[in-house]
Amino acid sequence: MTKVGIIGGGLGGLTSAMLLAHKGFDVHVFEKNDHLGGKMMRMTLENAQFDFGPNTITMPDVFQRILQKTGVNPDDYLQFIKLETHTRNYFSDGTTFDLSTNKEEMINLLSQFEGEPAKEQYAKYLREIERLYRLSDRYFLHRTFTSWRDYLSPDLTKALLQVKPLQTLDSFHRTFFTNENLVQMLNRYATYIGSSPYIAPATFAMIAYLELMDGVYYVKGGNPTIAEALAKRSKELGVHLHLGVEVTKLEVSNKEVHAIELSNGDQIKVDEVIMNGDLLSVYPSLVAPEHRPSFSEKKIQRFEPSISAFVLLVALSKRFDSFIHHQVYFSSSYKEEFEQLFNKKQYPTDPTIYICNSSYTDKSVSPDGDNLFILVNAPTSSTPLDLEQYKQVIYKKLKRYGVDLVPHIKAEMIIDPTWIQTTFHAYQGSLYGPASNKMKDAFLRPANKARDLSNLYFVGGSTHPGGGSPMVTLSGENIANVLISKYS
């Protein structure tokens, strides 16, 4: 029986584990933390439960399909709740906009910002973002890059030229809308991949398709239920799940990984290895430089890390009427905010604030009051910060919007980029691996297979097809398919 060692129990690793075990592989998952799911983890303060990312779920069919591939009914494991009106956006001029999958509601709201042309412009916008998504789904998302030759496919090249790789996301949105608030609201999709809308390619407008047409979802019981469902199915299929044990070294000879060394001193012989961790930090920590000449320290330093996050988990003693499931309080100058983040490597002086209040949809996760996951974009962990002082910046800004949290706080916790770096071995605390600010990093993300080692594969947000729960799940499926084909 072919033995596969999987380093890291995030969504990508769990997906590979589940699909490979279903096909008869002997699969072992090694996770340094005491939970599975990576950044998709549960956290609790008082009796309020929080999801530490991701808070926004799209593409539920991805998770349902991989469960179904193992011979079960996905509805027995996951119940997705669609949020029709999903995100309330607050702008510095006092206006608001509720994003929705209801087309008529969207047109009515857009007309208040754009006037009579709104209906026609929105129809054109939806057609274009759907086109971008369909091209990506057909030619890019399900393709596995295990060799540089995979990038030379004529159909891939043709598709890349059709997805506006040379236009920025900001420029793209300005071809449809003139209102600055609307452009700012739509430009925020760049942050879903940890990048800047003023640099990232227009291709990523396809994320808007997922939210505005396909839908935004919440999983009953909390979004980490997805990870728990994959872990449960993996266990049912015989996957060996090793929690609280860290892989410390990969034993290599003749350009092949022969064994995995663990923090408890054990050495596990393996035939194949899948690394589900941040490629920029985990790979170099486990494999000596002489065994990875194609991935040198110099090459690693050429990658620009994506943005990180400053997070507040806040359990309240009351519920605010103004909150829905998702809300965003925008900065007065988005361009200045990203200038500070990427060019000056500073915390924004006027940050855009995202808040998830999952108890709006599911009271069971916080029966006594709102459970607020508050996030602002942050530079990487190399930037020092007074945590308490910056927390007050956020609370004061929310108070200016009429949301005075402080008198109603029962418990709170601060999470900064250093915590993210330590907890998840995330490169400089980045959330999404390399940023997608350069065309190379957007379309030619690190391949899913080590160039120098014949049996080492990569899954997760730092490799192809990119960050976000559905994408990392697809990476796990893609590599499982490669190994299944290899041994069939």
Buried (B, 14 or more C-beta within 10 A) or exposed (E): EBBBBBBBBBBBBBBBBBBBBBBEBBBBBBBBBEBBBBBBBBBBBBBBBBBBBBBBBBBBEBBBBBBEBBEBEBEEBBBBBEBEBBBBBBBBEEEEBBBBBBBEBBBEBBBEBBEEBBBEBBEEBBEBBBBBBEBBBEBBBEBBBBEEEBBEEEEBEEBBEEBBEEBBBBBBBBEBBEBBBBBBBBBBBBBBBBBBBBBBBBBBBBBBBBBBEBBBBBBBBBBBBBBBBBBBBBBEBEBBBBBEEBBBBBBBEEEBBBBBBBEEEEEBEBBBBBBBBBBBBBBBEBBEEEBBEEBEEEBBEEBBBBBBBBBBBBBBEEBBEEBBBBBBBBBEBBBBBBBBBBEEEBBBEBBBBBBBBBBBBBEEBBEBBBBBBBBBBBBBBEBEBEEEEBBEBBBEBBEEBEBEBEEBBBBBBBBBBBBBBEBBBBBBBBBBBBBBBBBEBBBBBBBBBBBBBEBBBBBBBBBBBBBBBBBBBBBBBBBBBBBBEEEE
